């Protein structure tokens, strides 16, 4: 029992190729969106830390 085709391993039909490309594009877009969201969250976190540090310093100076 040999499941390989005489055309070879890379014998794709149109629907199979569309699914493969669609999956690759979806995977890549999810990766890009996750990186963008991470960068945005990191920027917000750093800004929050800076605000907290500035607030602590202003309390020290005022007391």
Phi, psi and omega in degrees: 000109182240109184282354182285151181265158179294338181283341179115180184289327186267029177274095182260146169266168184300316182293320179295319179294320178296318178295319179297313179293320177298318178295320179294318179294318179297316179298315180296318181292323176296320178297315180296316180296320180294323177294317179297317178295320178297316180297321179294316180295321179295319178298315178297320180295316178297322178294320178297317178298320179295319178296318179294320179295318180295322178294320177296318180294322180291327177292320179296316182292327182280338185275000000 
